[in-house]
């Protein structure tokens, strides 16, 4: 399928479609003029006005740009981060002001795969950068699995990117909680490394990564599921007990394909679409409304205890599609589109009850994915599919100006 222009459903009306097209063009212009900086001998892209570069932000920003034929920053940013790698394999999750205990979240291999598939060229990874990807991934399993049960832990909530979910993961440097989200990201990262190894003809590595991913997905199912509650919780390495907090992280087994169909059904019916928990007027809440410390702020930075964030919406959305819950996926995509198109500028996150934009604005980072979810659903494709071989572009935006 070849998409010749950016489109949204006819049911939304021509005026809304035209409005969306104009807003997408404005985002692209912001990225072009305000989001590219020369660093580490390369032009790199960031969604933040303060010129900092972040780990998982990069992956979602690259997904958005991939729909406009832009792939060079997959390579440039990945190389720039990997050039900072320590002998242990550690790569800070931030670039300009490194955080010495916060490792790059498991999205580097997925970003490298995205760019390589777009370019149909994996040669840039041969030798140094492939080996650095291996070391970065090994760091998680060697240094972040103290009880050696195969599951890795976060340093604390800040490292997870869900900054203020300390009741779920502890404060900075606590190094206690095996994150259900972390291990789901790692499973996808192992799948991405298997794809990269296969493309490079390294078939022993490919098989090893596939086996590791399968083991990890089985561990996710065995360790994090609470049958009584029908939900996936994080686990304390110190006590071996689950931490029963209802967070959007509990839906990540849908994103990596670890959840059984039966568990996925409970997760979606009992929790995701529950208006008293996650399905607010503008879902998906990052912290269940039933939690005692749930809140929606009028204005603040980085609220993950109730606010709606587009990247987590995107991951939940892809899980819904993969598990066959198309109607719920469409509803989520439409609600997310409504969030991003209704504001004067793209915002960092949104109030899930009112739809008000919050955090940084204008924000040309990962919230841009709110404009592509419907197109993915209606077109039956996704660049985040780790098996994707064909890439589709919205040609109506003349991104060749780059």
N, C-alpha and C positions, 0 to 999 in steps of 0.2 A: 504493500500500500504506500502510495506517495502523496503526502499532504502538500497541497500547493499554496495554502494560506492558513493562517491561524483562524480556527473556527470554534464556535461554541454552539450548543443546540439551538435550532430554530425557535423552540418553545420559549426561549429567553427573550426573543424579540430582536429586531434589527438594531434598535438604538443601543441595547445592552451589548450586542456583539461589537458594534462600532466603538463603544466606550471601552470595552475590554481590549480591543486591538490597539487603541490609542495608549492605554495604560501599559500594555506590554512593550510597545515601542519606547515609551518613556523609561521603562526599566532598563531596556537594552542600551539606551542612550546614557543613562546614569552609570551603568557598568562600564561602558566604553570610556566615558569622560572622568569618572570619579572612583572607579573600582579597580583600576590597573596601576600597579606600581612596579618599578624596577628594583628588584631585590635578589641578592645571590646570583648576579650575572644574568638574570632572566626577568622578563615581564611576567608578573604573577597577578592573579585576580583575587579580590576579597569583597565580601558583601558589607563590610563595615566602614563607616566614615572615618574611624580612628586609625585606619590602615593596619590593624592587627589581622593576622591570618589564623584561622581556627581549623580544627581537624574535621569533624563531621560536617561542618558548614560547607567545607570545600566540596565534598561529595555531592551534596544536594544542589549547590550552585552549579556544579558541572553537569548534573542531570538536566537542569533547566537550559543551560547554554547548548547542550548537545542537540536540542531540538531546533537550533538555529545554525547548525553546522560548525559550531566552535568546539574544538578539541584540544588546542595547543596548551591550554592551562591545566588540563589533566596531567600532561607531561611536565610542564614547567613547575607547577606547584609541587607535584610529587617529588621531582628531582630536588627541588630546593629544600623541602623538608628532610628528605633522606640524606642530603649533604651535611645536615647537622647531627647525624646519628652518632651516638657514643659507642665505644667498643662493646658494651653490653647488649647493644641492639636498641637501646632507649632512644625514642624520638619525642621531643616535647610536643604537646598538643597545641602550643602556640609558637609563632615564629619570631616575632620581633622582641618579645619579652618572654623568654623560655621559662616554663614552670618545671623545676627540676625533679618533681615527683609525679607529674601528671603525664602519662604516656599517651601518645597519639591513639585516639579511639580506633577500633577496627574497621577502618574505611579506606586505608591507603591502597590495598590490593584491588578493591572494588573500583576505586578511581582510576588506577592504572589500567585495569581491564577495560573500563569504559572508553578511555582515550585510545587504547591500542585497537580495540574493535572498530571504533569509528574510522581510524586511519588505516585499518587492515595491515598494521605493521607492529610487530612485537620486538623488532631488533634493538630498539633503544634500551630495552630491559636486559639484554644479554650481558652477562658478566656482573658488573658492579651493582646495578640497581636491582636485579633479580635477587642477588645474594643479600642485599640490604633489606629488601622486603621480607626475605626469609628470617633474618635476624630480628627484625622489628616484631614479626609475628611470634617468633620463639620467645621473645621477652615476656609476652603475656603468660605463656604456659610455664616458663621456668621461674620467673620472679614474682608472679601474681597468683600462685596456687600453693599456698603454704602447706595445706594438708594433703596435697598431691592426689586429690580425688578427681582431677581432670577438669574442674570448674575454677574459673578465675574470679578474682575480687577487684572491686573498685578501690582506689585510694580513699574516696569519699564522694559525697554528692557533687562537689564542684567538678571533679574529674569526669563524672558521668555526663556532664553537660546540662543535667537537670539540677541547676545550681543549688536551689534551696530545698531539695527533698532530703534534708538531713535526717528526718525521722525514719526514712527508708534505708539510707545508706551510710549514715553517720557523717560527722564533719570531716574536714580536710585532714588527711594523714591517719585516719583511724584504721584503715586497711583491714576491714572486717567482713564486709558483705559481698558475697558472690552475687553479682547482679544478674538477674534473668535477662535484662536487656543486653548487658555486656556479652554474655555467652551466646546469645542469639546473633549479635553482630559478629562475633568470632566464628560462628558456624558459617555465616555467609562469606566471611573473609577467607576461610579455608576453601570454600567452594570456588571463590574467585582465584585463589592461588592454584587450585587444580586446573582451572581453565587456562590460566597463564602458562603453567608448566606444560600442558598438553599442546598448546599453540607453539611452544618453543621446542617441542619434540622430547621433552624430559618426562618420559612416560612413567618411570619409577616414582618420581616426585608427584606426578599427577595422581597416581593410584594411592600414594601415601596420604596426600591431602584429602582425597575422597573418603578414605577409611577413617581419618581423624574426624572429619566433619560428621560422618554417620555416628561415630561413637559419642561425639559431643551432643548431637541432637537427642540421642537416647538418654544421655545424662540429664539434659534439660527436662525431659519428660519425667524422669525418675525422681529428680531432686527438688524441683521447684513447684510441682503441682500440689494443690491442696484439694482433695476430693470433696471434703465437706463444703468448702466455699466455692468450688468450681473456678479457681483462679490460680494464676502463677505468681508466686511471691519470691522475693530474694531470700537468701540463706546466710545465716551467720556462720562463719568458719569457727568462731570461738565456742559456740554452743551447739552447733549443728541444727539449730531450730530455724524454721521459716519466720520471716518478719511480716506479719499479716497487715500490710498496708496496701490499699487499692490505688495503684498508680498506673498510668498509661504504659509503663514498662511491662506490665503483665500481659499485654497483647502482642509483644514482640515474637513469641513463638509462632504466630501466624506469619510474620514477615520472613522468617527463615525456614518455614515449613516443618517445624519440629512437632507441632501439636497434632494429635490424632484427630480424625474427623469428629469423633464424639466429644472430645474436650473442646475443640474449636466451636462446636455448636453451643455448648454451655457457656463458654466465654462470651460469645456474641449475644445470645439470647438473654442470659441472666445479668450481664454486666455492661457490655458495650452499648447496647440499645436501651438500657435502663435510664429513664430520665431523672431518676433519683441518684444516679451515680455518674456516668460518663456522657450520656446523650443529652447535653444541654441544648438550648436553642441553637447554639453554634458549636457542635461537637468537633473534636473529642476533648473533654476535659483531661488535663494532665494529672489531675488528682481528684479522686472521686468526691462528689458532692456529699456523700455520706460520711466522709472522714471528719473528725471533730475540728481539725485545723484547716479545712478547706476554706479558701477565700478568693475573691476576685478584687484586685486592686483598681483604684481609679487611675493612678499613674505611678509607675515604678519600673524598675528594670528587672528582667529575668525572673518572673513569677512562674514557677512550675507547680504550684499547689492549687490549681484550679483553672488557670488561663489555658487557652487553646493555641497550640503552636502548629504551624503548617507542616514541618518535617515529620512530626509524629503522626499527624493526620495522614500524610502521604504513606508512611510505612503501614499503618493500620489499613488504609485503603487498598494497598497492594495485597495485603494478606487476605482481605475480604474477597478480592477478585480471584486470587489463587484458590481459595476454598469454596468458590462457587456462590458466594453471597452477593450476587450482582445488584440486587435491588438496594441492599444496604450500602454497598459501595457507591452506587449512583447517588443516593441521598447524601452521603458524606461528601462526594465530589461537588455536588451542587451547592451544599451549604458552605463548603470551603471556598468555592468560586465566589459566592455571595459575599463572604468576608473580605476577600481581597479587592473585589471590584467596587465595593460600596464606600471605600475610604478615599480621601483625596490623594493619599500616597500609600504605597506598600509599607506595612508596619512589621515590626519584629515579632510581635505576638498579639493576641486578641482576647478581649473579655468574652468568655464563652456564653454569658447570659445576655449581654447587650449587643455584642458584635463590635464594640468600640475597639479601634486600634490602639495598641499600647507599645511601650518600649521605644526603640529608635524609629524615627520616621523623618524624612523618607529613608526607607531601608530597601536596598536592592539585592539582598541576599536570598536565603533559602525560601522565604515566603512566596517567592515567584512561582514555586511549584503549584500554588493554588490555581494557576492559569492553565496547567497542562493535564490535570487529573481527568477532567471530562474527556479531553481529546484522546487520552490513553484508553479510557474505558470504551468509548464509542468506536475507536479505531482498532481495538483489540491488540495493542502492542504496548511495550514499555521498555525504555532504555535501561531501566534498573533490572530487567530480567538478565540474570547472569548467563543464560544460554542464548541471548539475543545475537543474531548474526546480521540482521538488517536494521539500518538506522533511518529514521524518517525525519524530515525537516519541514519546518514551517517557512516556505520560501518567500512568503509575502513581506518579509521584513528586511530584505536587502542587506543582510549582515556582511556581505562582501566588502562593505565600506571599511571593515577592520583591516 
